[in-house]
């Protein structure tokens, strides 16, 4: 998803489903979604026994 390698996903890079929620996910309003913002927005979706 991070096509330009800047460490975040811009609205242009985001898939359609993410674009629908882009402003909510971009918590600091810098125009890109970081891994941390994704975790906060969607929560940890790992099974309890995953590393």
KAHU-V864760 format. One line per field, one symbol per residue. ss: DSSP state (h for helix, s for strand, l for the rest). phi: phi as a letter, one per 40 degrees, with the letter a starting at -180 (. if undefined). psi: psi as a letter, one per 20 degrees, with the letter a starting at -180 (. if undefined). A space follows every 10 residues. Layout:
ss->???
phi->???
psi->???
This chain:
ss->llllllllss lllllhhhhl lhhhhlllll lsslhhhhhh hhllllllll l
phi->.cccgcgabc cccccdccdc bdccccccgc gabcdcccdc cbgcbccdcc c
psi->gmhjkjjror hhhqrghhhh jghhhmhikj jqprgghggg hirpkqqhjq .
